[in-house]
Amino acid sequence: MTDTSVPAPSPALSVVVPVYMGAATVGELVAALRALEIEGGLEIVLVVDGSPDNSLDVCKELAVLPGAPVTVMSLSRNFGEHNAVMAGLSRARGAFVITMDDDLQNPPAEVRRLFEHARDGNYDVVYTYYAEKKHAPWRNWGSRFTNWCADRLIDKPPGLYLSSFRCISAFVRERVVASYEGPFPYVDGLVFQVTQNVSRLQVHHLPRNEGRSNYTLRRLLRLWLAMFLNFSVMPLRLATLFGLAFGAIGAVGAIFTIVEAFISDKPPQGWASMMVAVLVLAGVQLVVIGMIGEYLGSMFLAVNRKPQYLVREVFRRSAAGLEIERPKADTPEGGQPHRAPSERSPEP
């Protein structure tokens, strides 16, 4: 079904929500967002990331209800939160875009305050932070470690907390979507490649009322590796420094052994220490080789065009009910790489 009417003007704010196992909470979230009074208008983009529950059916029902327009993107499988956010950013039309989770731990009432802070301050990006996070202790520790690594690996202001509840200007959104085609996006790393005009805003964080967090230790590790290996060459430089350091230690040890052999009548001692050194050096070598292998593996998957995401269907409200769009394979949402704005197709 195709809608031939004139497209609605772009709203002031788009809210992008990745949905995974969110059937119990996404309805309340959308209702609260629709109740907000946003100067310039609001649209909501729900990206159903291959959720195994009935989240897609719930989102389709929400799309036809009156209120702020809701676009529902159904991905062909579970690609991960940052991939789903990239899919939502490609569809968002607002002058600012807020990304947030579907679990209601970020109060929808904070959306307007976050939007106005970014708009009135003319910031490219505003990150939120919390006086107290209502996550499990192990996840809070993982977040602190990830932020500590980000301080050293990507060009972010030191101490800035990287939250998934963030507001991004259209300027940054367009360049983030156009600049990265790989299968392992890390939205914050892409943001800081574009701008340093960043602010932060303290907001409330609520305990989770439904279900449990979709972030397992494995998912946090994958996210950390995406940042660690795809947005910095620091690991390779650390490997070089480790090699130089252990090489220097080995050279000093060799000189000490040779001198001892000349000035002492006893045969060289230290079999146990030698075996420890061999094992340590072998372990370091294997770690470095594995790290280089991760870089090569990422390059291999990117060269072989592993998709960042694939959109199966898009649902929107129309005069006749629910409009369904099925992206073709030769469109960005169908799986082909995004074309940068500066590129142009050849004239026919």
Stockholm file with secondary structure:
# STOCKHOLM 1.0

chainA/1-348         MTDTSVPAPSPALSVVVPVYMGAATVGELVAALRALEIEGGLEIVLVVDGSPDNSLDVCKELAVLPGAPVTVMSLSRNFGEHNAVMAGLSRARGAFVITMDDDLQNPPAEVRRLFEHARDGNYDVVYTYYAEKKHAPWRNWGSRFTNWCADRLIDKPPGLYLSSFRCISAFVRERVVASYEGPFPYVDGLVFQVTQNVSRLQVHHLPRNEGRSNYTLRRLLRLWLAMFLNFSVMPLRLATLFGLAFGAIGAVGAIFTIVEAFISDKPPQGWASMMVAVLVLAGVQLVVIGMIGEYLGSMFLAVNRKPQYLVREVFRRSAAGLEIERPKADTPEGGQPHRAPSERSPEP
#=GR chainA/1-348 SS CCCCSCCCCCCSEEEEEEESSCTTTHHHHHHHHHTSCCTTCEEEEEEECSCSSSHHHHHHHHHHSSSSCEEEEEESSCCCHHHHHHHHHHHCCSSEEEECCSSSCSCTHHHHHHHHHHHHHTCSEEEEEESSCCSCHHHHHHHHHHHHHHHHHSCCCTTCCCCSSEEEEHHHHHHHHHHCCSSSCCHHHHHHHHCCCEEEEEECCCCCCSSCCSCCHHHHHHHHHHHHHHSCSHHHHHHHHHHHHHHHHHHHHHHHHHHHHHHCSSCCCCHHHHHHHHHHHHHHHHHHHHHHHHHHHHHHHHHTTCCSCCEEEEEEEETTEEEEECCCTTSGGGTSCCCCTTCCCCCC
#=GC SS_cons         CCCCSCCCCCCSEEEEEEESSCTTTHHHHHHHHHTSCCTTCEEEEEEECSCSSSHHHHHHHHHHSSSSCEEEEEESSCCCHHHHHHHHHHHCCSSEEEECCSSSCSCTHHHHHHHHHHHHHTCSEEEEEESSCCSCHHHHHHHHHHHHHHHHHSCCCTTCCCCSSEEEEHHHHHHHHHHCCSSSCCHHHHHHHHCCCEEEEEECCCCCCSSCCSCCHHHHHHHHHHHHHHSCSHHHHHHHHHHHHHHHHHHHHHHHHHHHHHHCSSCCCCHHHHHHHHHHHHHHHHHHHHHHHHHHHHHHHHHTTCCSCCEEEEEEEETTEEEEECCCTTSGGGTSCCCCTTCCCCCC
//
